[in-house]
Amino acid sequence: MDLQTFKQQILPVQGRLFRLAKLFLRNREEAEDALQEVLMKLWMNRHQLDAYRSVEALAVQMTRNLCLDRLKTRAGRPMDDGALLENLQAATVSPYRQTELADSAGLMMRFVDALPEPQKLILHLRDVEEYSFEEIEEVTGLTVNNIRVILSRARKSVRENYLKANNYEAGH
């Protein structure tokens, strides 16, 4: 693979890889470092990339594995809500509503973080990155039916936990 082909195939997916890394690592700088490492590994192995059916699927898998390795080697850190709060403050809503939205978003993130790893990954790929079921199948190696079941369970779990939290808070 030459430089031009690498740029055409890899650089357009950088944003997706970064968001995936940030989903796992919850830290912008660590996600940037992970992305750089994945891009370097891809570049160093560029002559073997033609053997893969989907270089994007390979890049997603590499990012996921690298992030999981990094998580295993360090204790969990609090998630980075800075970008979320900046986005909320940029919106033209009242400070009360901004706080309410930030609380809800933080709650949702905690519920997503609490999901088992396959559910978290598939939920992110489908609902955030908007991958097709076939693309998720390529990345994970799971069948489309399994992906649908896992995604359904993940969404149900997040929804139930969110509703429980809001009903509990409303009752007090």
C-alpha positions in Angstrom: 0.0 0.0 0.0 1.4 3.4 -1.0 1.1 6.7 0.8 -1.8 7.9 -1.4 -3.9 4.7 -0.8 -3.1 4.8 2.9 -4.4 8.4 3.1 -7.5 7.4 1.2 -8.3 4.4 3.3 -7.1 5.2 6.8 -7.3 9.0 7.3 -11.1 9.2 6.7 -11.7 6.9 9.6 -9.5 8.7 12.1 -12.4 10.4 13.7 -14.2 7.1 14.3 -11.1 5.5 15.8 -10.5 8.5 18.1 -14.1 8.4 19.4 -13.9 4.7 19.9 -10.6 5.1 21.8 -12.2 7.9 23.9 -15.2 5.7 24.7 -12.9 3.2 26.3 -10.2 5.4 27.8 -12.3 8.4 28.8 -9.4 10.7 28.4 -8.8 12.9 25.3 -5.0 12.8 25.5 -4.9 9.0 26.0 -7.3 8.5 23.1 -5.0 10.7 20.9 -2.0 8.6 22.0 -3.9 5.4 21.2 -4.9 6.7 17.8 -1.4 7.7 17.0 -0.1 4.2 18.0 -2.7 2.5 15.8 -1.9 4.7 12.9 1.8 4.1 13.3 1.2 0.3 13.5 -0.9 0.5 10.3 1.7 2.5 8.5 4.5 0.2 9.6 2.5 -2.8 8.3 1.1 -1.0 5.2 2.6 -3.6 2.8 0.4 -6.3 4.4 -2.8 -4.3 4.5 -3.9 -5.4 1.0 -4.4 -8.9 2.4 -7.3 -7.6 4.5 -10.8 -7.3 3.1 -11.5 -4.2 5.2 -8.7 -2.1 6.5 -11.2 0.0 8.5 -12.5 -3.1 10.3 -8.8 -4.0 11.1 -8.2 -0.4 12.4 -11.3 -0.6 14.6 -10.2 -4.0 16.0 -6.7 -2.7 16.6 -8.0 0.4 18.4 -10.3 -1.7 20.5 -7.6 -4.2 21.5 -5.1 -1.4 22.3 -7.6 0.4 24.5 -8.5 -2.8 26.3 -4.8 -3.5 26.9 -4.2 0.0 28.2 -7.2 -0.3 30.5 -5.9 -3.6 31.9 -2.5 -2.0 32.7 -3.9 1.0 34.7 -6.6 1.7 37.2 -9.8 3.3 35.8 -9.8 7.1 35.7 -12.9 9.3 35.9 -14.4 10.0 32.5 -13.7 13.3 30.7 -16.9 15.3 30.7 -15.2 18.5 29.7 -16.2 18.2 26.0 -19.8 17.4 26.9 -20.0 20.4 29.2 -18.4 22.7 26.6 -21.0 21.6 24.0 -23.8 22.2 26.5 -22.6 25.6 27.4 -22.3 26.5 23.8 -26.0 25.8 23.3 -28.5 28.6 23.9 -30.3 27.1 26.9 -30.6 28.3 30.5 -28.0 27.3 33.0 -30.6 25.2 34.8 -31.4 23.3 31.7 -27.6 22.9 30.9 -27.1 21.3 34.4 -30.1 19.1 33.8 -28.8 17.9 30.4 -25.3 17.4 31.8 -26.7 15.3 34.6 -28.7 13.2 32.3 -25.9 12.8 29.8 -23.5 11.8 32.6 -26.0 9.3 34.0 -26.4 7.8 30.5 -22.6 7.6 30.1 -22.3 5.8 33.5 -24.9 3.2 32.4 -23.2 2.7 29.1 -19.8 2.3 30.8 -21.3 -0.3 33.2 -22.3 -2.5 30.2 -20.3 -5.6 29.5 -17.6 -4.9 26.9 -19.3 -6.5 23.9 -22.5 -4.6 24.6 -20.6 -1.3 25.0 -18.7 -1.8 21.8 -21.6 -2.7 19.7 -23.8 0.0 21.1 -21.1 2.6 20.3 -20.4 1.3 16.8 -24.1 1.2 15.9 -25.6 4.2 17.7 -22.6 6.6 17.8 -20.5 5.7 14.8 -23.6 4.5 12.8 -21.9 1.4 11.4 -24.1 -1.0 9.5 -24.8 -4.5 11.0 -22.5 -5.9 8.3 -19.7 -3.6 9.2 -20.1 -4.5 12.9 -20.0 -8.1 11.9 -16.7 -7.6 10.1 -15.2 -5.8 13.1 -16.4 -8.2 15.8 -16.7 -11.5 14.0 -20.2 -12.0 15.5 -23.2 -12.8 13.3 -25.7 -10.2 12.5 -28.3 -12.0 14.6 -26.0 -12.0 17.6 -25.2 -8.3 17.1 -28.9 -7.5 17.0 -29.5 -9.4 20.3 -26.5 -7.8 22.0 -27.6 -4.4 20.8 -31.1 -4.9 22.0 -30.0 -6.1 25.4 -27.6 -3.1 25.7 -30.3 -0.6 24.8 -32.8 -2.2 27.2 -30.3 -2.2 30.0 -29.4 1.5 29.6 -33.1 2.4 29.2 -34.2 0.4 32.3 -31.3 1.8 34.4 -32.1 5.4 33.3 -35.8 5.0 34.0 -35.1 3.5 37.4 -32.7 6.4 38.3 -35.3 9.0 37.2 -38.2 7.3 39.0 -36.1 7.0 42.1 -35.1 10.7 41.9 -38.6 11.8 41.2 -39.9 9.9 44.2 -37.7 11.8 46.6 
